[in-house]
Amino acid sequence: MIDHPEIIETPEQQTAVIRLTIPREQIREAMGAGFAELMATVAAQGIGPIGPAFSLHRTMAPDIFDFELGVPVSGPVRAEGRVRASHLPAARVARTIHRGGYEGLAEAWDQLDGWMNANGHTTALPVWERYLVGPSSEPDPARWQTELNHSIG
């Protein structure tokens, strides 16, 4: 289930990311290891994180995920290991909150796309999720909150 979507303008935000291109079924393992590496690197550099972790998809394919795991940071990112500097884009987006476990995210995205189409908005890339409440802060998946951001064309 999603909250009622809204249309907003997002400002560009400086981030540290790890880019991954993986088969869909490897997403859970790759994200756990990637976020651990990312958090350790930005903490060691003293630049964050200064907000929720996210995953940003610049391309979409059903079987292969090509995306960035990231966190917003307070200063320049020094490339280290797989960690690189990037940004969340300034964009006009449809935004909503999915409440519940990650297994419901595909349906939540479908609901957001349906709302966009029904309201005359053209979908575009990139799309991103911000993990507002998740397993690192709340053991009950029913209480998890994932913000969905879908660019408008």
The 8 nearest C-alpha neighbors of each residue, nearest first, counted from 0:
[[1, 97, 107, 98, 2, 99, 103, 106],
 [2, 0, 97, 96, 107, 95, 3, 98],
 [1, 3, 96, 95, 4, 97, 0, 98],
 [2, 4, 95, 1, 5, 96, 94, 111],
 [5, 3, 95, 94, 2, 93, 6, 111],
 [4, 6, 94, 93, 7, 95, 3, 92],
 [5, 7, 93, 92, 94, 4, 91, 8],
 [8, 6, 92, 91, 9, 5, 93, 94],
 [7, 9, 91, 90, 92, 10, 89, 6],
 [8, 10, 89, 90, 91, 7, 11, 88],
 [11, 9, 89, 12, 8, 88, 90, 87],
 [10, 12, 89, 88, 87, 86, 9, 13],
 [11, 13, 87, 86, 10, 14, 71, 88],
 [14, 12, 86, 71, 72, 85, 87, 11],
 [15, 13, 71, 86, 85, 72, 70, 84],
 [14, 16, 84, 69, 70, 83, 85, 76],
 [17, 15, 69, 68, 83, 82, 67, 84],
 [16, 18, 82, 68, 67, 81, 83, 19],
 [19, 17, 67, 66, 16, 68, 20, 65],
 [18, 20, 66, 65, 67, 21, 17, 64],
 [21, 19, 65, 64, 66, 63, 18, 22],
 [20, 22, 64, 63, 19, 23, 25, 65],
 [21, 23, 63, 24, 25, 62, 64, 20],
 [22, 24, 62, 63, 25, 26, 64, 21],
 [23, 25, 22, 26, 27, 21, 62, 63],
 [26, 24, 23, 22, 27, 28, 29, 21],
 [25, 27, 29, 24, 23, 28, 30, 21],
 [26, 28, 30, 29, 25, 31, 24, 23],
 [29, 27, 31, 30, 26, 25, 32, 33],
 [30, 28, 26, 32, 31, 27, 33, 25],
 [29, 31, 33, 27, 28, 32, 34, 26],
 [32, 30, 28, 34, 33, 29, 35, 27],
 [33, 31, 35, 29, 30, 34, 36, 28],
 [34, 32, 30, 36, 35, 31, 29, 37],
 [33, 35, 37, 36, 31, 32, 30, 38],
 [34, 36, 32, 38, 33, 37, 39, 31],
 [37, 35, 33, 39, 34, 38, 40, 32],
 [36, 38, 34, 40, 35, 39, 33, 41],
 [39, 37, 35, 41, 40, 36, 34, 42],
 [38, 40, 42, 36, 37, 41, 43, 35],
 [39, 41, 43, 37, 42, 38, 36, 44],
 [42, 40, 44, 47, 38, 43, 46, 39],
 [41, 43, 45, 39, 44, 40, 47, 38],
 [44, 42, 40, 45, 41, 39, 46, 38],
 [43, 45, 41, 42, 46, 40, 77, 76],
 [44, 46, 42, 43, 47, 41, 73, 74],
 [47, 45, 73, 72, 41, 44, 74, 42],
 [48, 46, 49, 72, 41, 42, 45, 73],
 [47, 49, 72, 50, 71, 70, 46, 41],
 [50, 48, 47, 72, 71, 73, 51, 70],
 [51, 49, 71, 48, 70, 52, 72, 47],
 [52, 50, 131, 130, 129, 70, 53, 49],
 [51, 53, 70, 130, 69, 129, 50, 54],
 [54, 52, 129, 69, 128, 130, 68, 70],
 [53, 55, 68, 128, 67, 127, 69, 66],
 [54, 56, 127, 67, 66, 126, 57, 53],
 [57, 55, 66, 126, 58, 125, 127, 65],
 [56, 58, 125, 124, 66, 55, 126, 59],
 [59, 57, 56, 65, 60, 124, 125, 66],
 [60, 58, 61, 56, 64, 57, 65, 63],
 [59, 61, 63, 62, 64, 58, 65, 23],
 [60, 62, 63, 59, 64, 23, 22, 58],
 [61, 63, 23, 60, 22, 64, 24, 21],
 [64, 62, 22, 23, 21, 60, 61, 65],
 [63, 65, 21, 20, 23, 66, 22, 60],
 [66, 64, 20, 19, 58, 63, 56, 21],
 [67, 65, 56, 19, 55, 18, 64, 57],
 [66, 68, 18, 55, 17, 54, 16, 69],
 [69, 67, 54, 17, 16, 53, 18, 55],
 [70, 68, 16, 53, 15, 52, 67, 54],
 [69, 71, 52, 14, 15, 48, 53, 51],
 [70, 72, 14, 49, 50, 48, 13, 15],
 [73, 71, 47, 14, 48, 46, 49, 74],
 [72, 74, 46, 47, 49, 71, 75, 13],
 [75, 73, 46, 72, 76, 13, 47, 45],
 [74, 76, 77, 73, 84, 46, 72, 13],
 [77, 75, 84, 78, 15, 74, 83, 46],
 [76, 78, 79, 75, 83, 84, 44, 82],
 [79, 77, 83, 82, 76, 80, 84, 81],
 [78, 80, 82, 81, 77, 83, 40, 76],
 [81, 79, 82, 78, 83, 36, 40, 17],
 [80, 82, 17, 79, 83, 78, 18, 16],
 [83, 81, 17, 79, 16, 80, 78, 37],
 [82, 84, 78, 16, 15, 17, 81, 85],
 [85, 83, 15, 76, 14, 16, 78, 86],
 [84, 86, 14, 15, 13, 16, 83, 87],
 [87, 85, 13, 14, 12, 88, 11, 84],
 [86, 88, 12, 11, 13, 14, 89, 85],
 [89, 87, 11, 90, 86, 12, 10, 9],
 [88, 90, 11, 10, 9, 87, 8, 91],
 [91, 89, 9, 8, 88, 92, 150, 10],
 [90, 92, 8, 7, 151, 150, 9, 6],
 [93, 91, 150, 149, 151, 7, 6, 148],
 [92, 94, 6, 149, 5, 148, 4, 150],
 [95, 93, 148, 4, 5, 147, 92, 6],
 [94, 96, 4, 147, 2, 146, 3, 1],
 [95, 97, 146, 2, 1, 145, 147, 98],
 [98, 96, 1, 145, 144, 0, 107, 146],
 [99, 97, 144, 143, 96, 0, 142, 145],
 [100, 98, 141, 143, 140, 142, 144, 97],
 [101, 99, 140, 102, 103, 141, 143, 98],
 [100, 102, 103, 104, 99, 140, 143, 145],
 [101, 103, 100, 104, 105, 99, 106, 107],
 [104, 102, 101, 106, 105, 100, 107, 99],
 [103, 105, 107, 101, 106, 102, 108, 97],
 [106, 104, 108, 107, 103, 109, 102, 101],
 [105, 107, 109, 104, 108, 103, 110, 0],
 [108, 106, 104, 110, 109, 105, 1, 103],
 [107, 109, 111, 105, 110, 106, 112, 104],
 [110, 108, 106, 112, 107, 111, 113, 105],
 [111, 109, 107, 113, 108, 112, 114, 106],
 [110, 112, 108, 114, 113, 109, 115, 107],
 [113, 111, 115, 109, 114, 110, 108, 116],
 [114, 112, 110, 116, 111, 115, 117, 109],
 [113, 115, 111, 117, 112, 116, 118, 110],
 [116, 114, 120, 112, 118, 113, 117, 111],
 [115, 117, 113, 119, 118, 114, 120, 112],
 [118, 116, 114, 115, 119, 113, 120, 112],
 [119, 117, 115, 116, 120, 114, 113, 121],
 [118, 120, 116, 117, 115, 121, 114, 122],
 [121, 119, 115, 116, 118, 122, 151, 152],
 [122, 120, 152, 151, 123, 119, 116, 115],
 [121, 123, 151, 152, 150, 120, 149, 124],
 [124, 122, 152, 150, 151, 125, 121, 149],
 [125, 123, 126, 150, 57, 58, 122, 149],
 [124, 126, 57, 56, 150, 123, 127, 55],
 [125, 127, 149, 56, 124, 148, 55, 150],
 [128, 126, 55, 148, 54, 56, 147, 129],
 [127, 129, 147, 53, 54, 146, 148, 145],
 [128, 130, 53, 146, 145, 52, 131, 51],
 [129, 131, 145, 52, 132, 51, 53, 133],
 [130, 132, 144, 145, 51, 129, 133, 146],
 [133, 131, 143, 144, 130, 136, 137, 145],
 [134, 132, 143, 135, 137, 136, 130, 131],
 [133, 135, 137, 138, 136, 140, 132, 143],
 [134, 136, 133, 137, 138, 132, 143, 130],
 [135, 137, 134, 133, 132, 138, 143, 139],
 [138, 136, 134, 139, 133, 135, 132, 143],
 [137, 139, 134, 140, 136, 135, 133, 142],
 [138, 140, 141, 137, 142, 143, 134, 133],
 [141, 139, 100, 143, 142, 99, 138, 133],
 [140, 142, 99, 139, 143, 100, 98, 144],
 [143, 141, 140, 139, 99, 98, 144, 137],
 [142, 144, 132, 133, 99, 140, 98, 141],
 [145, 143, 98, 132, 131, 97, 99, 96],
 [144, 146, 130, 97, 96, 131, 129, 147],
 [145, 147, 96, 129, 128, 95, 97, 130],
 [148, 146, 128, 95, 94, 96, 127, 145],
 [147, 149, 94, 127, 126, 93, 92, 128],
 [150, 148, 126, 92, 93, 151, 94, 147],
 [149, 151, 92, 123, 124, 91, 125, 126],
 [150, 152, 122, 123, 92, 121, 91, 120],
 [151, 123, 121, 122, 150, 120, 124, 91]]
